[in-house]
Every structure is written in structure tokens, then in C-alpha cells.
Amino acid sequence: MNNIADYVKILMLQYEALYQDLSNIELVYESKRLRDRLIINSLKNKKIYFHLICMTQVTKNTKSTKKSEELDELLKVIGS
């Protein structure tokens, strides 16, 4: 439990150092930017995961390849 408390303290100090002087508008912009970055990274990780599944299977699972193609399309739409 002590590790979690230390982690929370580090996050609080990091927030204060990075964002305490920003206006509300800038905070909203930064939160949207970080959210978009998180979504893009999540999609990329899922795409890699589905490609690995396809590579490890002798016969490709059409559901996995279809999901991978859908993630490719989402990445194109987001513009990574």
C-alpha cells in the first residue's frame, strides 16, 4: 500500500510542476491532447496484439484480422 501512496504523491508533484500555472482553457486543451494520445497508443497496441495473434495461428482467425483492419481504419481517421 505504501507504493501506491508514493505513486500518488509523485503524480501530485508532477501535476503541480507541469500544470499549476496554466489557465482553465489551457488545461482543457492539454487534457484533450493527452486523451487523444492515449487513444492512439491504445489503438496501436491493440493493432499489434491482433497482428501477433494472426502470426501465431496456423490458420488466420477472420475475426482477429477483421478487428485488426477496423483498428487500422480508426488510426487513419484519427490521423496518427
Phi, psi and omega in degrees: 000331180295324179298321180294317179298318178297318179298317180296319178298317179298316179297320179295317178295321178296317178300313180299318182291323186270323195238357186294333183266002182274148176284169180299322180296316179293324178294320178296315179300314181295320179294322177293320179297315180293322177298314180298320178296320178295318179296314180299314179297321178297316179297318179297318179295319178295321179298315178298318179300313181291326175295321178295322177298315181297321182289329184275343180269140179294312175253130184293135176278116184297331179293318180293317180292324178295319179296320178297319178295322177296320178294323175301316180296318178298319178297322177295318182294318181290329175089045181286000000 
